[in-house]
């Protein structure tokens, strides 16, 4: 069995989660996966700037990753954030308690939505693209800062309305594409494969720490039902870690298009039977997650995947898109969160040990 196809799956608890992140990195080959002398980018996952369990990177995930990197002799670390049309990374960093962790360890933060901070340049991939060169026919642009650096992705174990599950591969969606990334939603699976091709060309090393201490089921990546699951995952193979997380959530990995396509393209291993899983016996794990819909996803399904997708350029490549941006922000931030989400979050804070750990940061 190839030593490159390893995924660590560890059971953890708040009193030892930092040490478990360090151990997960060690057994999954963190040190050998990154170039120690190069800058390492931490790409956290802020799916929502409002705190909600399972939706976003958590502070112990960030702290555990930083300590794991330092233990491996990797000390030149920088966090890079992105925004979306409905997510504010500056607000998110504070409310999700990620910023205090970066400050504690003197990790500088960069923002790829700020042209005065990170410059975007045209990039011509060496690999044949499935869709990106057609969608961005005037040129694929990426942050120049990313080239020649390691990257460590920090997603969570959760479902997603458009991709069924989401994780390491989807985490590059925000980092490598600008705010026009919504152009790709109707071909999201192909886009994730293209982005992994690009990552393998530009980064000196890639690794992922995935947090499933509280995992999310339902119409993610935001309006989910959180479930306390007490696991963390780590791997240098982005396809493999997504496949294992998908299997644990209760789905068949090779039936998920982006995982199957990544596997078939030789970008990683999506066949769980070929992956060396270190730690827990995942054959005994099945979270029984499902995706479902919310109001926003139902509209998205119609406009991205139904025959009405012929109207995409009119709807999403013109100022009309701001109607949908406003509607999404209104639904998520002003309707769903105050009436449902905040109650779920507060219950998690009070009744779970992970919520109590969150309050300590």
Secondary structure, 3 states (H helix, E strand, C coil): CCCCCEEEEEECCCCCHHHHHHHHHHHCCHHHHCCCCCCEEEEECCCCCCCCCCCCCCHHHHHHHHHHHHHCCCCCEEEEECCECCECHHHHHHHCCCHHHHHHCCCEEEECCCCCCCCEEEECCCCCCCCHHHHCCCCEEEEHHHCCCEEEEECEEEEECCCEEECHHHHHHHHHCCCCHHHHHHHHHHHHHHHHHHHHHHCCEEEEEEEEEEEEEEECCCEEEEEEEEEEEEECCHHHHHHHHHHHHCCCHHHCHHHHHHHHCCCCCCCHHHCEEEECCHHHCCCCCCCCCCHHHHHHHHHHHCHHHHHHHHHHCCCCHHHHHHHHHHHHHHHHHHHHHHHHHHHHHHHCHHHHHHHHC
